[in-house]
Structure formats: structure tokens, C-alpha cells
Amino acid sequence: MATSFYSSSFKRIKVSGGVVFLSLLTFFNTFAQNNILVFQSDFGLKDGAVSAMKGVAMGVSPDLKLFDITHEIPAYNIWEAAYRLVQTAPYWPTGTVFVSVCDPGVGTERKSVVLLTKSGHYFVTPDNGTLTLIAEQLGIREVREIDEVRNRRRNSNESYTFHGRDVYAFTGARLASKTITYEQIGQKLPNQVVSIPYQKPSFAQGRVQGTIPILDIQYGNVWTDIDKKLFNQLEIKMGDAIQVQVFNGNDKIYEGTVKYVNTFGEVKEGVDVGYFNSLLNFSLGVNMNSFSAKYKVFSGSTWHIILSK
């Protein structure tokens, strides 16, 4: 007698006479750690903190491949840490482990967790809002709280202010190197994380609004979370003027028009433009200048933008 097996991760298969068995190996390999460990923090590179974390990781396994997103997150800026993760993680292979340490509540009751996303990436971090955007965009498959009795650097119990080294780097390295399984991280938690509130992108009454989550910091361009599909509801053509309003909370910071272009070279130096960045999100810029500096427009969960014809 033939039976059927269903799973969100498998195609239907037929089993006859109890002889054919479904191998779970393929399923688990979908999310298998790949020896890649990626770090980000707000530590900067002026001292040895980042090097200490990497030293701990290499002490777990010298076969690990260590990389960085950035260590220039502004101090205590959890929102920016959240954005840099979601900006970067989708481009890394399934099974990559990320260690993100922006932890103004270090040593307090905030949970230390490892999130496994539906995309098969792992994130080792304090659950303080850092996972806001990753959880939304990559989805939550499972969340586990780090058991700091088993998953903490030896003889570090008296240290309360460097969990990046003693807990997160150590646990991330053990996970990435397959020294431990994901289940050995600690107890399973509900499929939710601490989330930072922000203005979600939307279209209504001929206007599109969204958040300014980040700046293209090197050039002062202003990036939004408004994608092309949403923007196109305005029916604005290339070369048209776009009406723009920018707010920080309830305070209007900027109001003006920009020209809709594909790239900066289409306008003269100093002209304000609206364009789609490398993530295909609407952005504001000035050819050969900084929109942020020119108009004192910055970024974060409280900054939002309204676009119209």
C-alpha cells in the first residue's frame, strides 16, 4: 500500500511496502552550518575588542572562515545594527552564522538568542531589537535562548560587560564549526523577537510613505524602504519632479522637489535627485554632494518620508 509524506521542505514522495525511507539528511543540509562566521558590532577598530572576538572564534576552530559586515555601527544604535544585517545577510550562503553585538543592555536581563531564519541563516545576538528587520524579511523558523552555562567561554563568569567575546563569539563559533548543533544552543523560545516600531511603507490617497532606515553614509545619500512596486503606484515617469516631505517624528525637516533619474550623471553637479539604490529602494541624493548634510536629513526608526506627484 502506497502512502504519502508531506512537508513544506519536501516534495510529495511515494513509499511502497515500507521499504523506502525519507532521508532527513537533505532537509538538515538545507540549514547546515558552513564554517562561515560573520561579525558586526559597534566596537570600532581603535582597540582590541574585535580581535579578541575573532581570537575566541579561532580558538574554537582554526578552520572557520571569519568575515565582517562592519564594526562602525554608531555606539548603542540598535536600529542601524538591525538594518546592516538585513542589508547584508541575504547575499551570504545558506548556513552562514552571523554574530551581531550592539548591546547597550549588556549584563542585564535581555535575552541572548540565536535566530534561525526561514532562509537558513543563523543570527547570534542580544534580543534587543537587532532582529527586527531580519525577522520580517527572512522569516523566523526558530528562536533559541543561549544557555550561558554550556555556551560561554571558560572562566569568563565574572565578566559582565563583554558578552560579545565571552558568549556571542564563542557560541557563534561553536555553531558555525558544528561543534554544537542548533538544538544545543539552549531552550526553544516562541517564534518572536523584540521589535523596534517604525513606519511601514504604504500607499494611500496618492501618496507613498515609508521610513528612512539608513544613510549611504560615505556619500550622504538618503535611503528609504520604499520599493519600486510601491513607488510605481504614483505613476511618476523618469525625468518627472517628485514632491518630497521628510519628518523626524512629528517635526517636518525637509520639503521640496527632486528629479526622478536612473543615475547621478543624468543631471548637473549639485542637482537634487530621486533614484533607486542598489537594493532597489527609493533614495534621495545630490550629484557630487551630500543630501543628508545639505538638508540635515538623517535616518532611524523615527525618520519617515512622504512622496507624491
JOZI-V173919 format. One record per helix or strand of 3 or more residues. SS is the DSSP state (alpha for helix, beta for strand). FROM is the first residue (numbers start at 1). TO is the last residue. Records with the same first field share a line. If there is no record, write none. Layout:
SS=FROM-TO + FROM-TO
This chain:
beta=2-7 + 10-16 + 36-41 + 65-68 + 97-101 + 112-117 + 122-126 + 140-145 + 202-204 + 207-211 + 214-216 + 221-227 + 241-248 + 251-260 + 272-276 + 281-286 + 303-308
alpha=25-30 + 49-60 + 78-91 + 132-138 + 163-176 + 182-184 + 228-234 + 264-266 + 291-295
